[in-house]
Amino acid sequence: MLYTCLPLFHGNALWYTVYAALWADAAVALSPGFSARRFWDEIRESGATVFNALGAMANIIWQQPPSPRDREHRVRTAMMVPNSRELAETWRERYGIGVTSVYAMTENTAVTVFGPDDPPEKASSAGRVRDYMDVQIVDDDRCPLPPGEVGEICIRPNERGSIMLGYYEMAEATVAATRDLWFHTGDRGHLDEDGYLFFADRKKEAIRRRGENISAFEVETVLCRHPDVVEAAAVPVPSELGEDEVMAYVVPAAGSHVDYPELVRFCAEHMAYYMVPRYLEAVPELPKTPSEKIEKYKLAVSARERLGELWDREKAGVTVRRP
């Protein structure tokens, strides 16, 4: 039994739940939407053995209070996109569930797969590049980068049917995305020496501060590790010195209060000094699409319009020093 609470017009629910169930002659449990409070009850009632989680869903579920029923389910594996080693370890320890992951887009099939038999130390990756796909990482001049260096993720199929033919009635967009005979994903990441792909962020969501490129995804990952934070979104806002400053919205965990200076100190301990958010705001929820993706453009516009009203660590006298 495969369970999904994502809309069927989204590639994840359609391809990795419904089509997967058809191929495996299995059943599908459809939920009308994601709810952390209803999640485990729906899993138990459906008898699901597999489910997929996108974005912050896995962290939101994990942030729910521990329960003696945490292992009262039939789930064997769950696909988390994106994944992390800490997430994989905590889910196995608490829920007894093995975690897998992929790198995929609506435009293509799974480019990589991190499976149950892959090394645990690679859990922060999206998995190893599959045989039917080539992947290269390029810089802004479209020059290939060596393993370990972050750049745009570009893909090229080795088999028919593993990538789209083009965008419908959007010839210019198709040509722009498939220049140099590579499909340019708009995502940034790096490959390691073993062919595992590590996602960094969307190019348009990257933040540049004081000459450093900052991954919004990495900032959010650290923020969500704080016990008082259940969800986070980092966006760029204008800096008086040019380029960007880091602004982060955080959703407090149930019954928690976010102390901004303490959260800054936590960030300073777990990320590079130049990545630590300057502006913070606690909000009850983040705007999302039906597929649970955060609508960051709305957050960025709101932050820019209210910049003088936001909590500012520099105005508050909270300093972060270079180590």
Buried (B, 14 or more C-beta within 10 A) or exposed (E): BBBBBBBEEBBBBBBBBBEBBEEEEEEBBBBEEBEBEBBBEBBBEBEBBBBBBBBBBBBBBBBBEEEEEBEEBEBEBBBBBBBBBBBBEBBBEEBEBBBBBBBBBEBBBBBBBBEEEBEEEBBBBBBBBBEBBBBBBBEEEBEEBEEEEBBBBBBBBEEEEBBBEBBEEEEEEBEEBBEEEBBBBEBBBBBEEEBBBBBBBBBEBBBEBEEEEBBBBBBBBBBBBBEBBBBBBBBBBEBEEEEBBBBBBBBBBEEBEBEBEEBBBBBBEBBBEBBBBBBBBBBEEBBBEEBBEBEBEBBBEBBEEEBEEBBBBEEEEBEBEEE
